[in-house]
Amino acid sequence: ASIGIAMYPGDGQTAEELLKNVDMALYEAKREGKCTWRFFDVDLQTSVFENMVLKQGLREAVQRQELHLVFQPLLDSRSGEIAGFESLLRWNHADCGPIPPGRFIPLAEESGAIQAIGAWVFDEACRFAARLRDLGKENIRVNVNVSPRQLAADDFTDGLLRTVAAAGIQPGQMELEITETALISSLEKCIAKLADLRGAGFHLALDDFGSGYSSLTY
């Protein structure tokens, strides 16, 4: 069971207030892994309000052009040459300013906005790969992080292939970084999709390997 706790009269003077606040505490208990309990506090109320504002902002961030990618070079330690670029998503909120990825990515996952945002990220990364190709650097890969929700979508593979084709690049120029948790949560479905993607020419990497419940078997 997940339990939220609110205490009268400190956490609310009316039944309506208490129910609203105990619901926030319950949500926090579920968010932190379920099968636990949390007391309501004022900081939690502030956090829930901030999350609500950011989730609303995420739905409009692409249209408002508040998102942008930065490309971090990955160096070959032996030659010192650039072997690839990692696509890093940044959000400059119109009212709140820069929001760290660790803050907004989980909210995008929760709200479902990650689907549209992920598609935009992959499209921008493919455009960058096309510019590299035009410079004669098609051997340099561009890495893109893939979220569990993206991977679970039925049209995920077809969507990537369409985007690559529209950018006029080869799938081999792109490397998909799959988080360990995404892989383990639905292993059989993931393996089938990843096999299709690898067959199409994409490179694959397991992101954050060993930070959770990794086994070399995976």
DABEL-V923127 format. One record per backbone hydrogen bond with DSSP energy under -1.0 kcal/mol. NH is the residue of the N-H (numbers start at 1). CO is the residue of the C=O. E is the energy in kcal/mol with one decimal. If there is no record, write none. Layout:
NH,CO,E  NH,CO,E
This chain:
3,36,-2.4  5,38,-2.2  11,7,-3.2  12,9,-1.0  18,14,-2.4  19,15,-2.6  20,16,-2.1  21,17,-2.4  22,18,-2.6  23,19,-1.6  24,20,-1.4  25,21,-1.9  26,22,-2.2  27,23,-2.4  28,24,-2.1  29,25,-2.0  30,26,-2.2  31,27,-2.6  32,28,-1.7  33,30,-1.5  34,29,-1.7  38,3,-2.0  40,5,-2.5  45,41,-1.5  46,42,-2.1  47,43,-2.5  48,44,-2.7  49,45,-2.1  50,46,-2.6  51,47,-2.7  52,48,-2.1  53,49,-2.2  54,50,-2.7  55,51,-2.8  56,52,-2.0  57,53,-2.2  58,54,-2.4  59,55,-1.3  64,60,-2.4  65,62,-1.1  66,61,-2.4  68,90,-2.2  70,88,-2.4  72,86,-2.5  74,84,-3.3  76,81,-3.0  80,76,-3.0  83,74,-3.3  84,74,-1.4  85,141,-2.1  86,72,-2.8  87,143,-2.4  88,70,-2.9  90,68,-2.6  92,66,-2.3  93,97,-2.2  97,93,-1.8  99,91,-2.6  103,100,-1.6  104,100,-1.8  105,101,-2.6  108,104,-2.3  109,105,-2.1  110,106,-2.4  111,107,-2.5  112,108,-1.1  114,108,-1.9  115,112,-1.3  117,113,-2.3  118,114,-3.0  119,115,-1.9  120,116,-2.0  121,117,-2.7  122,118,-2.3  123,119,-2.0  124,120,-2.5  125,121,-2.6  126,122,-2.2  127,123,-1.8  128,124,-2.0  129,125,-2.2  130,126,-2.0  131,127,-1.7  132,128,-2.0  133,129,-2.3  134,130,-2.1  135,131,-1.0  136,133,-2.0  137,132,-3.0  140,137,-2.0  141,83,-1.4  142,173,-2.5  143,85,-3.6  144,175,-2.5  146,177,-2.8  151,147,-2.3  152,148,-1.6  153,150,-1.1  156,153,-1.4  159,155,-2.6  160,156,-2.0  161,157,-2.1  162,158,-2.3  163,159,-2.1  164,160,-2.5  165,161,-2.2  166,162,-2.4  167,163,-1.8  169,164,-1.9  173,170,-2.1  174,171,-2.1  175,142,-2.4  176,203,-2.9  177,144,-2.9  178,205,-2.9  180,207,-1.3  183,179,-1.7  184,180,-2.1  185,181,-2.0  190,186,-2.4  191,187,-2.6  192,188,-1.7  193,189,-2.0  194,190,-3.1  195,191,-2.3  196,192,-1.8  197,193,-2.4  198,194,-2.7  199,195,-2.2  200,196,-1.6  202,197,-2.0  203,174,-2.3  205,176,-2.4  207,178,-2.9  211,208,-2.0  218,215,-1.3
